Amino acid sequence: MLNKILLLSCFLVPLSAIADENQPTLKRSTGLSTGLGIVGSTGLYIGEDTNLTPVPILSYEGERFFLRGLYGGMKFYKNELLTLNGIVSVNLNKLDVDDLNESKLAAKNLTRMQLEDRDISADVGLEAIVKAPYGIISVQALNDIGNASEGAEVKANYQYFWRLNNQWTLMPNVGLEWLSDSRANYYYGTLDSEVAKGVEKYRPNNLIIPHVSLGASYSLNQKVKVTSAVTHKFLPDKIVDGPLIDKDSMTNFFMGITYKF
């Protein structure tokens, strides 16, 4: 249960924090924000159900350091167009075998006893954020330091901030994730220990996952903000064809309220 809370608590905080820091038409936010939210996911693995979980929200924006949920770091360089950060973040991928539905596994000739958990882990890396004429371009290069996949990942995103008025802001986003062989095989393939128990051997190797999302924020006043977002990932065939996967896409959603001190 703790792993699930940690995973879901950082789903949207980076979205709201980046909106404060990088939106050229808004006053930059420096300080502490806390709040509560509800997050959910349609799941990915066989037998995973859609779930809703209440979570805490915490973010901090300083001159040099920042914390956005479970993603934080230090700003190495910044000017009007470019920001370079050193970052540490949580790798959100995971599989908890206890969450899988036994009857759905049985339909695939699988049991919980044959499968192993895929752990939440920590990444360290670099981030570049560019203020383009119409939105924000960000790239993160990450590597696992938590002894899970021990693999690498590169994330690229384009996010536009459409300020409708003093209260409403819409945040559409498109992007993709590239996963190295070891990272993709750990989360979307089968492990040697599972193959030894009769599970089909499967190694997708490096792959790319595109996504689209839409976020929105509504400022009740200068201190209180309501934020929501929906993110949809389009899973490539190399994931969908795996023996542990029964979906061709995945949707995450969030709604929360924060108070800025």
Buried (B, 14 or more C-beta within 10 A) or exposed (E): EEEBEBBBBBBBBBBBBBBBBBBEEBEEBEEBBEBEBBBBBBBBBBBBEEEEBEBEBBBBBEEEEBBBBBBBBEBEEBEEEEBBBEBBBBBBBBBBBEBBBEEBBEEBEBBEEBBBBBBBBBBBBBBBBBBEEEBBBBBBBBBBBBEBBBBBBBBBBBBBBEBEEEEEBEBBBBBBBBBBBBBBBBBBBBBEEBBEBEBBEBEBEBBBBBBEBEBBBBBEEEEBBBBBBBBBBBBBEBBBEBBBBBBEEBBBBBBBBBBBE
